[in-house]
Amino acid sequence: MVRSKIFISYSHEDARDLEQLQRFLLPLEQRGLIDAWDDTRLEAGDDWAADIDRVLAEAAVAVLLVTQDFVASKFITGEELPRILEAEARGELTVIPVFLRPSIVDKIDYAFGAGSAARQVNLTRFQGFGTPQRVLMKLDKSDREEIYAQLACRLLEITEGALAGPPEEPVAAPSEPVEGEPPSRPARAADPSLVEMCFRVAERNGSAHVTLSSDGYDPVTSELEIDLGPKSRISEVIAQIEGSPQRDDLMDVGSQLWAGLLSGGVESRFEEISDARCGDEPFFHVRLELPSPRLALLPWETFYDESLRAFLGCHPQYCVIRDPGEIRPPALPERRPGALAVLAIVPEGPGLKPEREWRGLRHAVDRLGTAIRLERLEGPATPDGLAEKLGEEHWDVVHYVGLGETRDDEPHILINDDDGGERWIDVDTCGALFLDARARLAVLSCVQGRTPSPSRSLAAFGPVLLAAGVPAVVASRYELPDDVAGHFARSFYSELVKSGERGRIDRAVAAARRSVFLNHNATNVRGFASPVLYLAPGNHRLPALAGAEEDAGAAPAPAASESTLSAAASARMATDPRLARLLDLVRKQRCVPIVGPGLLHADGAPSRRRLVDALARECDYPRAQELQLFEIGGDWLVDQVLQRVCQHFQHVKDLYDLVDVVLATLGRSTPPPALLQLARWPAPGIVCATMDGLMADALERQNRQSRMVNYIDREADSDESLPLLVHLRGTLAEQDSLILTEEDHDQLWQRLQNLNNQIVRLVAGFGRAVLLLGVSPQDTLIRRFLHQLRPQGLSKKQGSLFFVCRGRSPVDEAYWARYETQWLDEDPTEVIAMITDLLGSEPAP
């Protein structure tokens, strides 16, 4: 039978509330879009019990108007609710409670079923509108009406799915859940590619069981096959992870947790669900409902699948989520599409560098243009200041950057007192701050203090903020070094505004975890497992961003002139064997481009000359005559003067002021077409002589993952199949890596003598050719870099060195002669366009 009706359960004392809801449902009923039933349709002499049974047999959803009169009604609790809850347990309808007025409903478990199948459930475990603590009567009229409108849309969505008929695939045979443990049932997802799989792990009588639920399948339960004793192997490895972890430790724990979760019938059902969707390019929500505090402490985000040879948190088809269980945040009022409103909270604190943390977050967001409006809480982050700012407007995202810590056996979060000093508040106080905030997402980033501490974490605040009404929370389980926090924020917000996935919190977290993993090193190996996502079902997407805005994360379409290049490019290749040889090396993935600032000049990107001018003005640079030499010396002289100006700036002002000017000048640029085309090449890696981070941005916009090296003496310990992106002068995305002053360059020359092995293999490996694009022949850094890798010039095992440069001098040729340099007297942007065009539609590896 196709279920399409809506059953409304209410107390007759709340008839006026029913009438208010009916005003929103009636227009849909008149158009035949929904069929809502309540007992006002009964007439004298009707068999009410038979009618209720008939309607419930046809219902796809039951709406419960919850008040204390509802709770006190013997008819509702003795007749209607048992029938509704039995149908819900069989997976036949969706239950939506609407918490209208204060009641004690959260203190009552309702029984249903009979005999061995008898169970109890609390109505707060269902996703509804409002909560017993935040009832609709406390809202003003316009907000209440917005929620009624949302409820009407939700009912239309559910019954439309019901009218489409039952699934073609047979429903799996039922499996008895653990006695006394009602199975979780994930909310129906509007996204057809989204597959919700909820694992409820519960302890009972000294043992633990896991129940797997998914739409279209009956729940199935098996024993959790994990030894969690204090002296068990997994406990010992977890202790190692909390201290100084190795990658093998994370794989060990992750594989034990994943294999232990998938046991018996749960494993068979998981494989059945996965196989049924294998051709649909699905995105799996692996939801974990963990009512036991002991189980909640386990690092489930390290899940490792031996068959995939991957951490699920870093796999592009999975997102590991903590399900709030009985906590169901109220539905928030809709908002008009527009820029995402993000409030940044960066308190002062021990060992914290608030200006640096703020700059890092601002840089991650500024590069996305107008898609995000970022605002910082000015002044000390005091309780009153926070409450006032949170109440000013409906923030989409509240992003906290600071410290969480266990103090007196209770989690605390750092804010400030009125004088800007430390103030630690507990979880309940933190939750109280968000009660009226109506934020849709909270991001809690736990940065590293003066010294690392295993007691620092913000993960415990996730459930508290959900209970306070925030439907999605991303909280750091471990301290995040600056580079990890930067990678996460950059990738998270970029994915959040990406075309096609705009506003998807789940995909943004998954992409950010993957980015952190791909760029980890020995000091931050557990970084990808630190972000814990708490997400109420049905809240995985933020309100749509402005449709007219440019998609900051999307890969731009090729330039219109690109399609006309083929004939001319082919003819050019035929007449110049050096270009033909270069194209062949690129195709064979044996060419390593080295990118310099010359690629940016033709496209109007902020140049280092502009940066020198800005810095010189800010610090009253006393050697103004040096700034007049640029026209003679070119880019290589700009580098020398920039170092001197930065050194003087840091001497007369603070370092963060210097970085601020650099960010303001270079930080809002977008990749020019040449870099976007270069990002499509099948190169084993790219070396950047600039610090603007535009090459990394270009790779992201072309949906290409990379391993990033910002310190040339440190390795990126991750997937060797991904291209290596080397920033010789550091990058704005990680401010500590920037090479600015003369002193910084002195230290860089020392690091060049200890290049990591990945860079050595990339540039000096067997058969590797080097292509210099937009690089000045006088660039001192590039000269020293290549001399370190190829001290004797070109060896028999190494490929050629191609230099694309116009206007070289005999003096330049004399220096580069030892590399047997192949000079190409061409515009580098034209060479990139030709090769990109001739590569055609060949997929990047």
C-alpha positions, 0 to 999 in steps of 0.5 A: 500500500502506498502511504501518502496521508498525514496524521495529526495527533493533538489534544482538543485543548490545543484546537487553536494551535491546530487551526494555525497549522491548518492555515498553512496546510489547507492551500496544499490540500486544496491543490491536491498536494497533501492529504492531512487528517485529524479527528475533526473529520470524525462525525457522530456515530463514526467508529473512531478506532477503526478510522484511526487504524485506517488512516494510520495504515495509509499515513506516511507521517504523523505530526504530534502537537506536543503540549502538557495537555497532549502529555496528559491525554489518556486517549493520545497516550493510550490509543494513538501513540502506541499505534503511531510508534509501532508503525514508526518502528516498522519503518512505515511512517515518519514521526515529527513532534512539534513542541508548542508549549512547556511540558514534561514530555522529555521525562516520559518514555512511551511504551508500545508493542507487546510481549518480547517486542515491547519497547519504550521511546522518548518523543524527543529522539525524533527530529521535530520542530522546537524542543521541550526547552525551546517551545514555539510559544516563546517565539514571536508570531512571525518566527512561529509562522516561518516554522509552520511554513517549514513544517508544511514544506517538510510534509509536502516533501515526505508525502511526495516521496510516498506518492512515488511508490515503494522502492523497487528493491525488496525490503530486507528481512527484519532483524530483532533489535536489542531488547530495550534499545530502540533502533535509530532511524535516519531522516529521509534525505532529499539528496538522491545520492545521499545514503544515511547509515546510522550505527547506534552503539549502546552498552547493556548488562556489561556488553555492547551492541550495534544497531544499523539503520538505513532508509528502506531497510529494517534495523539489524543488530549485532554484538560490538566486537571490540575489547575495550578493557583497560589493558586491551590492545586498543586501549594501549594504542589509543593512549599512544594516539593521545600522546605522540601518535604514528600513522600506523597507530591511527590505522591500527585503532581505526581498523579495529573500530571499523571491523568491530563495528561491522560484525555479524548481521551488521556487516552483511547489511552494510555490504548490502546497502553499499552494493545496492548503490555502487553504481550511483556515485553515492555519498555515505553518511556513517552516523554514530549514535553513542549514548554511552559517554565511555563509547563517545570518547573513542576516536571513531573518526580514525575509521580505517577500511582495510578493503579500501586501504583508506581512512573513511574520514578522508575518502571522497565518498564518506563522511563520519558523523556523530549523531545527536541521538535524542537531542533534536535542535529546533528548526530555524527560520529560513533566511534569504539567499545571500553571502554566508554570515560568519562571526569569528571569535578569537579571544586572548589567552595563554600562549595564543596569538589572536592576531595571527589566528585571525589573519589565518582565518581571514586569509582562508575566507578572503580568497573566496570573494563575496560569497562569505561575509566574515566579521570579527567580534571586536574587543575582549570576548566577554560573556556579555559581549558574546551574548550581545553579538550573537543576538545582533543577527542570525549568523550562519556560522560562528567560528571560534578559534581558541582553547578548550581544556579539562579543568576540575574534571569538566570541559571548559572553553577560554574566553575573556573577562572585561579587562581582556584577561582569561576567563574559563567557562564550563559547557553549560555556560557556553551552551547558555550563550547560544540559546538565542543565537540561532546559528546554523553551524558552529566551528570550534578550532582548538589551537595549540597553546604555548606547549602541547597538552593532551587535555586540550579539546573542544569536542565535548562542546558539540552535544551541548551546542546541539542541545542549545539549538545549533544543528551542526557543530564541527569541534576539534578533538585535539589541538591543531597546529597552525598549518593544520588549522589553516588547511582545514579552514581553507578547504572547508570554506572553499568547499562550502561555497563550491558550485553544485555543493553550495552550503553542504556541511558534510561534504565540506568537512569531508574535503577538509579532513582529506586536505589535512590528511594529504598535507600532514607530516610527522608532527601533525599526523592525527590532524585529519581525525581531530575535526568531529562533526555533530550533525542533526539529521536533515541539517547537512546543508546551509541555506543557499548562498547568493545564486548570482555570486561567482562560484569561488570554488568552481573550475572556470571554463576555458578561455574562449580563445583556447579552442582556436589554438589547436591548429596554430599550436600544432603548427608551432610545435611542428616547426620547433622541436624543443616545444614538441619535446616539452609537450612529450615530457608533459604528457609522460608526467616527467616535467616539473614546472617552476612558477615565478611572479612573471606569470602574474604580471600580464593578468593584473595580479598584485605584484611584488613591486606593489607590495614593496611600495605598500610596505615602504609607505607603512614603515617610512623606508629611509632608502627611497632611492632603492625603489627607483632601481626596479626599471633597471634591475627587474624582478630579481632586484625587486626580491632584494629590495623586498627583503630589505624593506621587510627587515626594516618594517619588522624592526620599526613595527611588529611582525603581525603588522608586516604580515597584515600588509602582505595579506592586504596586498596579496591575499585577495587575488584570484588565480590568473588563467595561466595558473588555472591552465597549468593546474590541469597538466599531469605534472608530478609536482610544481615548485612555486617561487611566489608566496601568494598561494595562487597555485594551490588555489588553482589546483583546488578550483580544478578539483585536483588534490595535492601534497603541500610542502611549505617548509623545504626541509620537512616532508609531506608524508601522504599519498605519493600518487598525488602531485607535490606542491612546493612553496619555496618562500612559504605561503600566505595560508601558513603565515609562519612559513613566509620568507620575508626579511633578510634574516628569513632568507639567511635561514632559507639558504641554510634549509636549502642544504637540507632539502627533503627527499620528496623535493629531491626526487621530484626535481632531480629524479630519473628522467625529470625535466624542469620547466621555468615559467615566469622566472627571472634568469637572475632569481637568486633563490631559483639559482641556489635551489637548482644548484643544490639539486643539480650541482654539476649541471645536467647529468645523464639520468636527468631530463632537460632544463627548459627556460621560457623567457624573453629578453635574456642577455648573454650574461644570463646565458653564460650562467645557465650554460652548465645546465645545457638550458633549452631557451624558449624565446616565448611568452610563458602564458602562450606556451602554457596555453598551447600545451594545455590546448594540445593536451586536450581532454586527457584526464589529469592523473 
